[in-house]
Amino acid sequence: MFRHLTTIVRHCSTTVLRHQNNRYHRSTSYRHPKTPNPPSPPKPPKAPQKPQTFTFHDVTWEDPYSWMSSLQEKVAMRHMDMYMEQEEKYTEAVMSDTERLQTKLQSEMASRLNFDLSTPPVRWGPWLYYRRVEEGKQYPVLCRRLASLNEEFISHKSPSFGFDFTSGKRIEQKLLDYNQEAERFGGYAYEELSEISPDHKFLAYTMYDKDNDYFKLSVRNLNSGALCSKPHANHVSNLAWIKDGQALLYVVTDENKRPYRIYCSMIGSTDEDVFLINAADPFSGMALAWESEGIVHCILEHHQGYFYLFTDASKNGQTIDNHYLLRSPVDSSSNPRIWENVFIDSKDLVIEDVDFCKSHLVLITREGRTHGICSVALPLPDGKQAVHLQELQPYFLTLPKHVCNISPGPNYDYYSTTMRFTISSPVMPDAVVDYDCGGGGGKKWHHDGRRTKKQNSIRDYISCAKYLIEKEIVQENKLAGWGYSVGGLLVASAINCCPDLFRAAVLKVPFLDATNTLLYPILPLAATDYEEFGYPVDIDEFYAIRKISPYDNIQKDALYPAVLVSSSFNTRFGVWEAAKWVARVREQTIYDPKHPILLNLMTDIVEENRYLQCKESAMETAFLIKAMDE
């Protein structure tokens, strides 16, 4: 009985009477030790505000964080460095409880990477070119092997379908190891351009030099593996081989990173590279092939005595919705050159793209929402009259259902009858297809989502998000958005419009400050950027830009979803865009530690580094899981 009463006392939190020595007396109850209070959530840093007033088209606005983009002001950049350190510590603190999850995710992602991973081989002449990753290496190796010996080393045994690299090493030639290139360029390798010479003797390529913020041109001898003594050029934005590989053309940019000169370098020569074209006098020594008004898209091809021009230029002063194909004899003496239509215009069948080989013309087509690809034998009839496509007896390739986009691949071999292309579908992975020749809704559809109509693309995105919820494909409080670069503007604008629609979002190197960037570009912008978002000098387009700019349309006193914004110290990605948006969202919206706004700073370029890709993907996934569980 005594033991029973004692036990009760020990497990009771109130005062009880206990029997002892035939007397009753009051006993103080036992109390559980106090559970320690959970640590308070980390507080986000506050960026210094240094308001600056701007006025344009009689519209005046104040930007408290414009100092973040003052790259030439040393004081501002010191403040920026200090602020970035605070952001980095805050993100680490918020994500500290996901470290084990991130490690596990990264490990699982890395374990699923095939260490014999190879790109599909590209046939060019007698060689098959491809890139593959060796076990334990972060970057790929550019290789080639003779096509005539390839079949001997094809394995059909599970799990190593494809080329048997272990046995096939004796026929493989390594051309460039990007792991070694990483040692030359600050610990990582980021290649922008890569071209094999037509005689298969040289490789011209550009690597990003992070310390100097430009792409450096190198030419490598594929027989010896050594770098050629010239050309060695910086600020290179484009290149092309001529004279069957004896010479290389390359384009260099000015201080604003805009192309402005073309040089020619004779391989093996000790002469200085020849300066061909200057942007100040671009037509010097050149013959005009075609001219149009306004900004249009065009591709010029040369094939068996004809120039072919694929363009979306206006016809007879009327804007058209799609591309069309023209041709003109090379030896035409008319001035200006006369161009003739190849096909009769069709309202039903639209030509999306064209590609040429020696024996065939390949057309990527669209009929309504149905995409197709067909080949037409060359040469085309000599008659000057345009014809219907069906009159040329096109051969259409049978495709899977639900194909939403077809893109031409790297078809280097002009003499091959095999053409490569990629098909995309929402119900299947992208597929690379080799086609033996033997996206979107057209130009108007695209134009309805740009410039003064850019808001339409944001509405479409929101409609798709709501559709997923309405059809119960995703739970109402479990929807996340993800946007990269300009896609980051889309997602951020959708959040501004409907902050309660999303539970979380990931914005990678996003474009968020459209007004200031288009008005006062710090990094050089191309004409295509203004064609997409609008020219702020036009008052209507200026107002449209202001309306879609995520930085200028943050809802005050609203609860925003949890957002992870990733950017880079590398100014090529404009880290201030992300920093300004993060600071203003925190300033103007409701603070909730369960809805953190994080700025993740990437110090390296991750596109070509599989380890960094896994690390970034693991962090993003862990962030989304954490946000859904809060």
ZILIN-V539419 format. One record per pair of residues at least 6 apart in sequence whose C-alpha atoms are under 7 Angstrom apart, sorted by sequence separation. I is the first residue (numbers start at 1). GAP is how many residues later the second one is. D is the distance in whole Angstrom. If there is no record, write none. Layout:
# ZILIN-V539419
I_GAP_D, I_GAP_D
This chain:
# ZILIN-V539419
18_6_6, 54_6_6, 55_6_7, 70_6_6, 71_6_6, 122_6_5, 123_6_7, 133_6_6, 155_6_6, 156_6_7, 182_6_4, 196_6_6, 197_6_6, 208_6_6, 209_6_6, 220_6_6, 221_6_6, 241_6_6, 242_6_6, 253_6_4, 254_6_6, 301_6_6, 302_6_6, 314_6_6, 355_6_6, 356_6_6, 365_6_6, 366_6_6, 424_6_5, 449_6_7, 468_6_6, 469_6_6, 535_6_6, 536_6_4, 546_6_7, 567_6_7, 569_6_6, 606_6_5, 607_6_7, 9_7_7, 17_7_6, 18_7_7, 53_7_7, 54_7_6, 121_7_5, 122_7_5, 133_7_4, 155_7_5, 182_7_4, 196_7_5, 208_7_4, 209_7_7, 220_7_4, 221_7_6, 241_7_5, 252_7_6, 253_7_5, 300_7_7, 301_7_5, 355_7_5, 365_7_5, 423_7_6, 424_7_7, 449_7_5, 469_7_6, 534_7_5, 535_7_7, 568_7_6, 606_7_6, 17_8_6, 53_8_6, 54_8_6, 68_8_7, 121_8_5, 122_8_6, 132_8_5, 133_8_6, 154_8_6, 155_8_6, 181_8_6, 195_8_6, 196_8_6, 207_8_5, 208_8_6, 219_8_6, 220_8_6, 240_8_6, 241_8_6, 251_8_6, 252_8_6, 253_8_7, 265_8_5, 300_8_6, 301_8_6, 312_8_7, 354_8_6, 355_8_7, 364_8_6, 365_8_6, 411_8_6, 422_8_7, 423_8_5, 449_8_5, 483_8_6, 567_8_5, 17_9_5, 53_9_4, 67_9_6, 121_9_5, 131_9_6, 132_9_5, 154_9_5, 155_9_6, 195_9_5, 206_9_6, 207_9_5, 219_9_6, 240_9_5, 252_9_6, 264_9_6, 265_9_6, 300_9_5, 354_9_5, 364_9_4, 411_9_6, 422_9_6, 423_9_7, 482_9_7, 16_10_7, 17_10_6, 52_10_6, 53_10_6, 120_10_6, 131_10_5, 132_10_7, 153_10_6, 154_10_6, 194_10_6, 195_10_6, 206_10_5, 207_10_7, 239_10_5, 240_10_6, 251_10_6, 252_10_7, 263_10_6, 264_10_5, 299_10_6, 300_10_7, 312_10_6, 328_10_6, 353_10_6, 354_10_6, 363_10_6, 364_10_7, 410_10_7, 422_10_5, 481_10_6, 16_11_6, 51_11_6, 52_11_5, 119_11_6, 131_11_5, 153_11_5, 178_11_6, 194_11_4, 206_11_4, 239_11_4, 251_11_5, 263_11_5, 264_11_7, 298_11_7, 299_11_5, 312_11_4, 328_11_5, 353_11_5, 363_11_5, 409_11_5, 421_11_6, 422_11_6, 534_11_7, 567_11_7, 15_12_6, 51_12_5, 52_12_6, 68_12_6, 118_12_7, 119_12_5, 130_12_6, 131_12_6, 193_12_5, 194_12_7, 205_12_6, 206_12_6, 219_12_7, 238_12_6, 239_12_6, 250_12_6, 251_12_6, 263_12_5, 264_12_7, 298_12_5, 299_12_7, 311_12_5, 312_12_6, 327_12_5, 328_12_6, 351_12_7, 352_12_5, 362_12_6, 363_12_6, 408_12_6, 409_12_4, 421_12_6, 533_12_7, 5_13_7, 15_13_6, 16_13_7, 51_13_4, 118_13_6, 119_13_6, 130_13_6, 193_13_5, 205_13_6, 218_13_7, 238_13_5, 249_13_7, 250_13_5, 262_13_6, 263_13_5, 298_13_4, 310_13_7, 311_13_6, 326_13_6, 327_13_5, 351_13_6, 352_13_5, 362_13_4, 408_13_4, 409_13_6, 420_13_6, 421_13_7, 565_13_7, 15_14_5, 50_14_5, 51_14_7, 52_14_7, 118_14_4, 129_14_6, 130_14_6, 153_14_7, 192_14_6, 204_14_6, 205_14_7, 218_14_6, 236_14_7, 237_14_6, 249_14_6, 250_14_7, 262_14_5, 297_14_5, 298_14_7, 310_14_6, 311_14_7, 326_14_5, 327_14_7, 351_14_5, 352_14_7, 361_14_6, 362_14_6, 407_14_6, 408_14_6, 420_14_4, 14_15_5, 49_15_5, 50_15_6, 117_15_5, 118_15_7, 129_15_4, 153_15_6, 191_15_6, 192_15_6, 204_15_4, 217_15_6, 236_15_6, 237_15_6, 249_15_5, 262_15_5, 297_15_6, 310_15_5, 326_15_5, 327_15_7, 350_15_6, 351_15_6, 360_15_6, 361_15_5, 406_15_7, 407_15_5, 419_15_6, 420_15_6, 582_15_7, 13_16_6, 49_16_6, 116_16_7, 117_16_6, 128_16_5, 129_16_7, 191_16_5, 203_16_6, 204_16_7, 217_16_5, 236_16_4, 237_16_7, 248_16_6, 249_16_6, 261_16_6, 296_16_6, 309_16_6, 310_16_6, 325_16_6, 326_16_5, 349_16_7, 350_16_5, 360_16_6, 361_16_6, 376_16_7, 406_16_6, 407_16_7, 418_16_6, 419_16_5, 12_17_7, 13_17_6, 50_17_7, 116_17_6, 127_17_6, 128_17_5, 190_17_6, 191_17_6, 202_17_7, 203_17_5, 216_17_6, 217_17_6, 235_17_5, 236_17_6, 247_17_7, 248_17_5, 261_17_5, 296_17_6, 308_17_7, 309_17_5, 325_17_6, 349_17_6, 350_17_6, 360_17_5, 361_17_7, 376_17_7, 406_17_5, 418_17_5, 419_17_6, 519_17_6, 12_18_7, 13_18_6, 115_18_6, 116_18_6, 127_18_6, 128_18_6, 189_18_7, 190_18_6, 202_18_6, 203_18_7, 216_18_4, 235_18_6, 247_18_6, 248_18_7, 260_18_6, 261_18_6, 308_18_6, 309_18_6, 325_18_7, 349_18_5, 359_18_6, 360_18_5, 376_18_5, 405_18_6, 406_18_6, 418_18_4, 419_18_7, 518_18_7, 115_19_6, 127_19_5, 128_19_6, 202_19_5, 203_19_7, 215_19_6, 216_19_6, 217_19_6, 247_19_4, 260_19_5, 308_19_4, 348_19_6, 359_19_5, 375_19_5, 376_19_7, 405_19_5, 417_19_6, 418_19_6, 488_19_5, 9_20_7, 10_20_6, 115_20_5, 126_20_6, 127_20_5, 201_20_6, 202_20_5, 214_20_7, 215_20_5, 216_20_6, 246_20_6, 247_20_5, 307_20_5, 308_20_7, 348_20_7, 374_20_6, 375_20_5, 403_20_7, 404_20_6, 417_20_6, 488_20_7, 9_21_7, 126_21_6, 201_21_5, 214_21_5, 215_21_6, 246_21_6, 292_21_7, 306_21_6, 307_21_5, 374_21_5, 375_21_7, 403_21_6, 404_21_5, 481_21_7, 489_21_6, 201_22_7, 237_22_7, 306_22_6, 307_22_6, 374_22_4, 403_22_5, 480_22_5, 488_22_4, 489_22_5, 306_23_4, 307_23_6, 373_23_6, 374_23_6, 402_23_6, 479_23_5, 480_23_6, 481_23_7, 482_23_6, 483_23_6, 484_23_6, 485_23_6, 488_23_6, 489_23_5, 185_24_6, 305_24_6, 306_24_5, 373_24_6, 479_24_6, 480_24_5, 481_24_4, 482_24_5, 483_24_5, 484_24_5, 485_24_5, 486_24_6, 305_25_5, 478_25_6, 479_25_7, 480_25_5, 481_25_6, 482_25_6, 483_25_6, 484_25_6, 485_25_4, 486_25_5, 145_26_6, 477_26_6, 484_26_6, 485_26_6, 145_27_5, 324_27_7, 144_28_6, 145_28_6, 322_28_7, 323_28_7, 143_29_7, 144_29_5, 323_29_7, 560_29_7, 143_30_6, 144_30_7, 515_30_6, 551_30_5, 559_30_6, 143_31_4, 514_31_7, 515_31_6, 554_31_7, 557_31_6, 558_31_5, 559_31_5, 142_32_6, 143_32_5, 371_32_7, 458_32_6, 462_32_6, 556_32_5, 557_32_5, 558_32_6, 569_32_7, 141_33_7, 142_33_5, 371_33_7, 556_33_5, 557_33_5, 562_33_4, 563_33_6, 564_33_6, 565_33_6, 566_33_6, 567_33_6, 568_33_5, 569_33_7, 142_34_5, 231_34_6, 371_34_7, 405_34_4, 515_34_6, 555_34_7, 561_34_6, 562_34_5, 563_34_5, 564_34_5, 565_34_5, 566_34_5, 567_34_5, 568_34_5, 569_34_6, 141_35_6, 142_35_6, 404_35_6, 458_35_7, 514_35_5, 560_35_7, 562_35_6, 563_35_6, 564_35_6, 565_35_6, 566_35_6, 567_35_6, 568_35_6, 47_36_7, 141_36_4, 458_36_6, 513_36_6, 564_36_7, 566_36_7, 594_36_6, 140_37_7, 141_37_6, 512_37_6, 513_37_6, 140_38_6, 512_38_5, 513_38_5, 139_39_6, 512_39_6, 139_40_5, 45_41_6, 138_41_7, 45_42_6, 344_42_5, 343_43_5, 344_43_5, 197_44_6, 342_44_5, 343_44_5, 344_44_5, 199_45_6, 341_45_6, 342_45_7, 343_45_6, 44_46_6, 198_46_5, 199_46_6, 343_46_6, 175_47_6, 198_47_5, 42_48_7, 197_48_5, 289_48_7, 175_50_7, 42_51_7, 42_52_7, 496_54_7, 493_55_6, 358_56_6, 357_57_5, 358_57_5, 493_57_5, 496_57_6, 504_57_5, 505_57_6, 506_57_6, 507_57_6, 508_57_6, 509_57_6, 357_58_6, 359_58_7, 492_58_6, 496_58_6, 503_58_5, 504_58_5, 505_58_5, 506_58_5, 507_58_5, 508_58_5, 509_58_4, 357_59_7, 496_59_6, 502_59_6, 503_59_7, 504_59_6, 505_59_6, 506_59_6, 507_59_6, 508_59_6, 357_60_7, 499_60_7, 500_60_7, 489_61_6, 499_61_5, 500_61_7, 375_62_6, 499_62_6, 509_64_6, 513_64_6, 512_65_6, 562_65_6, 511_66_7, 512_66_7, 510_68_7, 512_69_7, 360_77_7, 454_79_7, 451_80_7, 451_81_6, 450_82_5, 451_82_4, 452_82_7, 450_83_6, 451_83_4, 452_89_5, 451_90_6, 452_92_5, 455_93_7, 322_120_6, 504_120_6, 321_121_6, 322_121_5, 321_122_5, 321_123_5, 504_123_6, 503_125_7, 478_150_6, 257_267_6, 256_268_6, 124_288_6, 125_288_6, 124_289_5, 190_418_6, 189_419_7, 139_469_6, 139_470_6, 138_471_5, 138_472_6, 138_473_6, 57_482_7, 110_504_6, 109_505_6, 69_507_6, 91_507_6, 68_508_6, 91_508_7, 106_508_5, 91_509_7, 106_509_6, 87_512_6, 88_512_7, 106_512_5, 88_513_7, 105_513_5, 65_515_6, 102_516_5, 102_517_6, 102_520_6, 101_521_7, 98_524_6, 47_536_6, 46_537_7, 41_552_7
